[in-house]
Amino acid sequence: MGRFVDKNAEACYACHAQAQPLAKLDRPDRMRIYMARDGTRVLGLIRPIENEADCSNAACHAHTGDKQVLGVLDTNLSLAAMDLAVKQHERRAMVFTAALF
């Protein structure tokens, strides 16, 4: 909160690739899978925090109603456990198939 991030970063690029940032991001573009530095896959989910009338009109908020997006929630989930489970399932399927033949 209150921090600025690099607009060319993985989570920011989809909206900030052009001069004027997007106000809406299509659903498929809110999800991305990328490789972390340690080589594991990561699922990134982007959820914009949109301004609503109830929010901008409240006395406790400092932003105006003309601002469409107040911020972004960027969640990153490791897929390492899921990838391991898939590999184990594939190995079992190969063993069962070989035993069946």
Backbone torsions as a table, in degrees:
resi	resn	phi	psi	omega
1	MET	NA	131.9	179.5
2	GLY	78.2	8.2	-179.6
3	ARG	-109.1	150.0	175.2
4	PHE	-108.4	142.5	-180.0
5	VAL	-117.8	166.8	178.7
6	ASP	-66.9	122.4	-178.6
7	LYS	-70.3	-10.2	175.6
8	ASN	-94.2	2.5	-179.7
9	ALA	-67.6	163.0	-177.0
10	GLU	-50.2	-46.6	-175.4
11	ALA	-76.4	-24.4	-172.8
12	CYS	-94.7	-24.0	-169.8
13	TYR	-58.6	-38.3	-176.0
14	ALA	-57.6	-39.0	-178.9
15	CYS	-90.1	-27.7	-172.2
16	HIS	-107.4	21.3	179.8
17	ALA	-72.9	-23.3	179.0
18	GLN	-110.5	173.9	-175.5
19	ALA	-61.7	-44.3	179.8
20	GLN	-99.6	120.1	-179.1
21	PRO	-61.4	148.1	177.4
22	LEU	-69.2	142.4	174.7
23	ALA	-88.9	-27.2	178.5
24	LYS	-128.4	141.7	178.0
25	LEU	-119.7	125.6	180.0
26	ASP	-57.3	148.9	-177.8
27	ARG	-53.5	-46.9	-179.0
28	PRO	-60.6	-30.0	-178.7
29	ASP	-78.5	-9.0	179.1
30	ARG	-80.4	-9.9	-178.7
31	MET	-119.9	139.9	176.7
32	ARG	-147.4	149.7	174.5
33	ILE	-120.1	127.0	-178.8
34	TYR	-141.2	168.1	-179.6
35	MET	-92.9	130.1	175.5
36	ALA	-77.9	168.5	-179.6
37	ARG	-60.0	-30.6	-179.4
38	ASP	-83.7	3.5	176.5
39	GLY	92.1	-2.1	178.3
40	THR	-87.3	152.3	177.2
41	ARG	-81.3	146.7	-179.3
42	VAL	-131.2	135.7	173.9
43	LEU	-96.7	119.6	178.0
44	GLY	-106.7	130.9	179.3
45	LEU	-121.1	130.7	-179.7
46	ILE	-111.2	130.3	176.9
47	ARG	-131.3	109.3	178.3
48	PRO	-68.8	145.1	174.6
49	ILE	-98.6	100.8	-173.5
50	GLU	-88.2	145.8	177.5
51	ASN	-76.7	134.7	176.9
52	GLU	-125.2	157.8	-178.1
53	ALA	-58.0	-41.4	178.8
54	ASP	-60.1	-30.2	-177.7
55	CYS	-83.0	-50.2	-175.6
56	SER	-71.1	-24.1	178.9
57	ASN	-86.5	-10.5	-178.7
58	ALA	-71.9	145.2	-177.9
59	ALA	-68.3	-20.3	-175.9
60	CYS	-84.2	-4.9	-175.8
61	HIS	-107.1	147.2	-176.1
62	ALA	-102.0	-0.6	-178.5
63	HIS	-98.2	158.1	-178.3
64	THR	-94.1	168.2	-178.1
65	GLY	-71.7	-17.4	-177.7
66	ASP	-80.1	-10.1	178.8
67	LYS	-84.6	121.3	-174.9
68	GLN	-81.9	-44.1	-177.2
69	VAL	-118.1	123.5	-177.7
70	LEU	-87.9	-26.3	-178.8
71	GLY	178.3	-171.6	-178.1
72	VAL	-139.5	136.3	172.8
73	LEU	-99.5	115.9	-178.8
74	ASP	-113.1	112.8	-177.6
75	THR	-109.8	132.4	178.8
76	ASN	-119.1	125.8	-178.7
77	LEU	-121.0	127.9	178.0
78	SER	-69.0	136.5	177.1
79	LEU	-101.2	11.6	-176.8
80	ALA	-58.6	-46.6	-179.2
81	ALA	-65.3	-40.1	179.2
82	MET	-66.9	-42.2	178.6
83	ASP	-63.1	-38.9	177.6
84	LEU	-64.4	-43.6	179.3
85	ALA	-63.0	-39.5	178.8
86	VAL	-65.5	-43.7	178.6
87	LYS	-61.5	-42.5	178.6
88	GLN	-63.3	-41.5	178.3
89	HIS	-63.5	-42.6	178.7
90	GLU	-62.2	-42.1	178.8
91	ARG	-62.4	-44.9	179.0
92	ARG	-62.2	-41.5	179.7
93	ALA	-62.8	-40.2	178.4
94	MET	-66.1	-40.8	179.2
95	VAL	-64.6	-46.1	179.2
96	PHE	-63.5	-40.0	179.1
97	THR	-65.0	-44.7	179.7
98	ALA	-64.0	-41.3	179.6
99	ALA	-66.8	-33.9	179.4
100	LEU	-66.6	-38.1	178.5
101	PHE	-73.7	NA	NA
